[in-house]
Each structure stands twice: as structure tokens, then as C-alpha cells.
Amino acid sequence: MAAALLAPAALAQTPAPAAQAPARSLGMVTVTSGQPTSLPTQIPTTIEGVTREQIEQSINATDSEDALKYLPSLLVRKRYIGDYNHAILSSRASGTGNSARSAVYADGILLSNYLGNGIANGTNYAPRWGLVTPEEIERVDVLYGPFSAAYPGNSVGAVVDYVTRMPTQFEAHAKVSAFNQAFKLYGTDSSYGGSQASASLGNRSGDLSWFLNLNRTQSAGQPLTFTTKTLSMAVPAAGAVPVTGAVPGLNTRNAPWLLVGGATQYETEQEHVKLKVAYDFSPTVRASYTLGYWDNSAQNRSESYLRNAAGAPVYSGNVSINGRGYNLAATDFGVSNEALTHVMHGLSVKSHTQGVFDWEVAASLYDYQTDQIRASTTAQPASLNGGAGTLQDQDGTGWNNLALKGIWRPQGLQGAHIVDFGYQQDSYKLRILKSNTVGGWLSGGAGTLVSDVGGRTQLRSVYAQDAWTFAPKWKTVLGARLENWNASNGFTSFGAGNAANTRYAPRSETAVSPKAALSWQWEVDTTLKASTGRAVRFPTVGELYGATATVNSQYINDPNLKPEKSWTSELTAEKDLGNAVWRLTLFTEATRDSLYSQVTFDPAANSNISRVQNVGRIKTKGLEVAFNGTDLLTKGLGFSGSVTYADSRIEENSGFVATLGDTVGKHQPRVPVWRATALVSYRFDPAWTGTFGARYSGRQFSSLDNTDVNGFAYQGTSKYFVTDVRVHYRVNKQWTAAVGIDNLNNYTYWNFHPYPQRTFMAELMVDL
């Protein structure tokens, strides 16, 4: 999106005045927006970004992850507006099932959820996108690959840093928006939509500055799952009810089945409050505090396509479909309610002398203050008014982070060496307590135990890296990270006397991850860069200890999982064309003992079985081409685009899906061979801007053995080509308006769940 966003770390401590913006050199890029990034931009490797102005003018952004929509090789599995539990980031060599292989931060505070990986054990581990709203964003920067020693092995795919607003004078903003989609799939034909309202207020007075952001989202998403039945050859049971409405289809392996209802249709209300306060103790020392509050109330509902002779919906019992017998379980059309309140704290004190030495002390805490899911175990329609059910409680779950950082410049700001070093401690606590409810599921308390699982992990790290300009046109960065990982207090319990109850022995492992990068300014406008780095991604608490079951799924943990170990390299040529930047990057990644959760469906139990395992070796090699330009051919015309080729294969694996060796040579799940983005914008005049965007992903698979050959089905992972449009109009200095359409061509595509179909959006904003 924006080629010139960042500056070397030595220059990124304070915004550079426009008149003094440094020229491109040694593969570095320059600051063109006010707030500095926390990314280590002195490393000559691939960093892309997008500014607040570009988001406002060109992107239909209803959630913070939408800012990444057109960046190279990135995809967020966002299923509907306000998706809080499945919106996982994928990158060049990591699919949308591997949330623990990327790192997402907001102003240096960790938003990635390393309590688990992907979607498993009745809960979710997507980044906490809801702690940032689009209206707060000053810009977003992405570091591709694990090339900085300042980040843990979870950075193997990408590091995303949201930089949010901090005022220099009084400012106030308000925004209202609405959205709607007409969704038609299988037996579902309905409209789903919602609205958002956001307000921001901030000021700076002397040494004190503050910023407050409030946001409320009401959203209805389309059905995300579907109740299915394998074709029956059985004679209907005595008293079976003849029904109509079942939709015949093919599953991901092209076997015929019936779809008899839509499920997991969320009605969600989310409230967000963010307060940021900063105080300058001196011209070179600043303290900052962030308080984030996120509340979510959601109802998960389902519908039956089946109708009896009177036209009434049928939800349970024995039925006859086309003369064959089927049984509808009480939970086939399940309902549930969720109540979540999460709180985030962040505190930092840092110096920015830009002299010989600078330092920072930073700490953050993310707390599941309330996290409860109530689910019915009885059939509709009676279940809507109460009855038996379960309560899943994660209250008290969360993580905390501590970082002590230093920058040493032996010869000062313009010296040959810039040394970053530090100590980090990251601690995670998980507990998932699931009980049968006492009384009705809607409000009943916890009764008899279903399952109780949890544990802790902790990562202590020290790191150092030296950016050395050893010749006028040459720069290298050499670094290493030493990590000690511990897992403790792991347990699984299924009630007193259950033979499966287990308490796990503590574990400890140590790893070293070296990093290296080199850049050469070949020509005044051309730079060559090479980077390589090792990343060790340790198992999460959920992968080790999270053995749980839900109404329609089961997760099997493994306390003996090995850490996954990756070597990632890239070689880049970057050319500055004046009003555009062109980049060509070759990349490779080799991962041993990759941590992967494979989901299979057991038709007899009508349940998804998910088992986490180590995959012996996965090798990825690819090519990425990116272009960013403004005022191309004519003033006001901008274009950004990318094309990525990635051949990601399983080369070794002692595990299997159905038979020995059935995964070797197969594509890594959810990593497409081809993907591309394009965004064309044109400023017609100072008031009007129009944008056309396109996103493409080629064929991909969900299973390790690649047997899911039909991606265009429920539980499939399909190719897609979608287009988006946006028109932005500045009415006057204070008022702006925008209308847009996502998925303009109304493409039906899948990533296990169906993505949204054509969605209309409108927004109105005032700035004071």
C-alpha cells in the first residue's frame, strides 16, 4: 500500500519534520506519517505498511484487521463483521489454522493470543483485534519473517504493529456506519447486517497528552456452519415424520450428503473503550499508559430447513427424507449465548535521547475478566426458553508480558553501529472449566463437571542484534535470541474417579535463534537485501493440555509435543522509481516438527475430532512481487498490487491421516500456490476519491493428506476472486462520507465456513 512509511530505528524515536525526511538508503524507507513504528526498521528486510489516510480513502474498514486486506501475501480469515473468534492471520508460509505463527501488536502491546493455536478445544486463539478500532489507527506496519531477534519464534510468519493516534492538540471525531449483505446458500436466503458508532477525543496540554476512543458494533453474521447428514439407506423408524427441505450436496471429498439446516449464526454486540495517557517527565523521557476494555454479548442460533406436512420446522427426532430414515439429535440445531469482558493494561517508560544510549521498560497484561459460553443440550424450539445445557467458563485466563530494552550507539546517531538488546518474559495461564448447568442453560450456575483443563507456560528470553554500516553502501545486521521455555501446572479432569484425569509433569527447554541480514546499495535507486533467521515456536498451553469436547467437536491434546523449528530466508531486489517502488522477493522456509491441528469428521458420532501433532518437515519456497505507486500516468492515480507464488510441501511426516505416508509430498494446508492483490485509487479532485480493489487466492486444501478435493463445500477451502469498491467524499473540512461494496462480484467462497457475500456499507464521519 504505502512504500515510504518507515525510518531506521535511530530516526524513528520522534517524527521527522517533512522538510527533513531522510532519503532512501541501504534498503531503509522513510517516515511519511506522524507516529513512529515500534518495528526494528534498521533491519534490511521486507516491511510493508498502510497509513490512516489510505485506510480512510481506500478500504472498507469495519474491523482493525481490514487494514491488512491488500498487503502482500496476507489473509485474515474474517467470516463476518465483528468476527472475534476465528479471524486468524495467514502469511507466506503459514495458513489460517496457525495463529501462533504470527505476532500482532498495538503500540507494542501483544494482541496475539498464544494460549493456543488456531481454533481448538471449544475455544479460539485469534488475535484480539477488537482492542483496536479502525478510527484509532495512525498506520499499520508489517515485518515479514523472523528476522528480528527482538521477537519470539511466533514471529516466523509476520509481525504486525498497529500504531494508534496520540494527539498534539485538541481533537474530536465521531463516525457512524451501517452494512448489509443478502446471503443465499443451500436453504438459507436472508439478509444480515448491522451498524457501528465510534467517538474519539484527545488533547495535549504541556507535558500531558491523552486519547479516548469509544466504539459500539452491532452485527448479524450469516450462518457459518451447516447441519449435515450422510446419505442413509435405512428404512424410516416407526413414527418417523416425513419432511421436505433437505438440500442435496457434495462434501469436500465429493461424497454425497444432505444439508438440513444452517447454524452458528451470530448476533453480536461489542463495546470497546480505549484510554491512552502519556506524560513527558523531560524532553527525553516519556511514560505511557493504555487501558483497553472490550465487551461482547453474542447469541448463536440455528435454523432447520426441514418442514413437516403442515409447513412447521422440524428440529429433532426420527424423520423420513425421500423414503429413507434419519435421526435428528437434540443438539443438531444447537443454540448458545456468549458473555465476554476482556481488559488490557499496558505501561511503558522510555527514553529517546537519540544519543549513545536509549532504554525502555514495558509491561502489559491481558485478562479474561469474564469469558463464558452457555450452550443448550436440548432441542429447539423448547431450548430457546431454557432447559438443560452446559456452561464453559474461562474467567481468569490471560497473559502478561515484561520487556527491558536498550539501544546502544557507540559513535552516536550517525555511527557505524546500532546495537539493540533486551530481556523479555511472557507468561500464559489457561483454564477452561466446563460444567452442566444447574437449572436452565440461559442463567443456571455450574453443576456437575464435564471437563476442567488448563496449565501455564512461560518464555524468558534475552537478545541482542547489531546493525553495522561497515562500508558506504553496505550494511549488515547480526543477532541472536536465547530462549528458555517452561510448561507447568498442566491438568485435565473429567470428574472424580475418571480414569482419564491427568496431572502433567513440568517441562523446560532452551533454544538459540540466530539472525542475519545484509544490504547493498547497488545503484542510487536500487537496493539488494538478504535475510535469514531461525525461529523456535514452542507449544501453547492449549496444545499441551486442552483436551475438551463441545456439542459437535472434540479436541485431543498432547503434553509431549516438540517445539517447531524454522529456518526462513529471503533475497530481495527493490527499486525506487521516484513516484513508485517495485520489489521482488525470493523466500524459503524449512520447518521441522511443525505444530499442526488436523480436524476430521466422525459421521457416526456427528462430531469433529481435532488432534494436534508434530509434522516432520515442511518446506516452502516462493516468489513475491509488489508494486506501490502514486500519480501514475496522471496526477491522482495510484496503484498497489502484489503477486505471490508459494510451493509449500510436506517432505517428512511419521504421522498420517488415514494410511502411513499419505501426507508426504502434499501441500501444506491453507497455503495457496498463487495469491494476488490489487488496489487502484483515483482522486478526481480534492473532495472525491474512488477505489477499486481485487483479491485472489488459488486452490488450497484443509487436510494434511489433501483429500478434500472439493473446496466449494461446507468445511472446504476454496479458491476465490473478489472485488471491492469504495467512494470517499470530503464534504468540507469537518465532514466526510463514504460508501462501499465488499465482494462486489458476489463470489461464494469458503475457508471451512462461508465468507460473506456481497456487502454494502455506508459511513459518515465528523472531525472537529
Secondary structure, 3 states (H helix, E strand, C coil): CECCCCCCHHHCCCCCCHHHCCCCCCCCCCCCCCCCCCCCCCCCCCEEEEEHHHHHHHCCCCCHHHHHCCCCCCEECCCCCCCCCCCCEEECCECCCCHHHCEEEECCEECCCCCCCCEECCEECCCCHHHCCHHHEEEEEEEECCCCCCCCHHHHCEEEEEEECCCCCCEEEEEEEEEEEEEEECCEEEEEEEEEEEEEEEEEECCEEEEEEEEEEEEECCCCEEEEEECCCCCCCCCCEECECCEEEECCCCCEEEEEEEEEEEEEEEEEEEEEEEEEEECCEEEEEEEEEEEEEEEEEEEECCECCCCCECCCEEEEECCEEEEECCCCCCCEEEEEEEEEEEEEEEECCCCCEEEEEEEEEEEEEEEEEEEECCCCCHHHHCCCEEEEECCCCEEEEEEEEEEECCCCCCCCEEEEEEEEEEEEEEEEEEEEEECCCCCCEEEEEEEEEEEEEEEEEEEEEEEEEEECCEEEEEEEEEEEEEEEEEEEECCCCCCCCEECCCEEEEEEEEEEEEEEEEECCEEEEEEEEEEEECCCHHHHHCCCECCCEEEECCCCCCCEEEEEEEEEEEEECCCEEEEEEEEEEEEEEEEEEEEEEECCCCEEEEEEEEEEEEEEEEEEEEEEECCCCCCCEEEEEEEEEEEEEEEECCCCCCCCCCCCCCECCCCCCEEEEEEEEEECCCCEEEEEEEEEECCCCCCCCCCCCCCCCCCCECCEEEEEEEEEEECCCCEEEEEEEECCCCCCCEECCECCCCEEEEEEEEEC
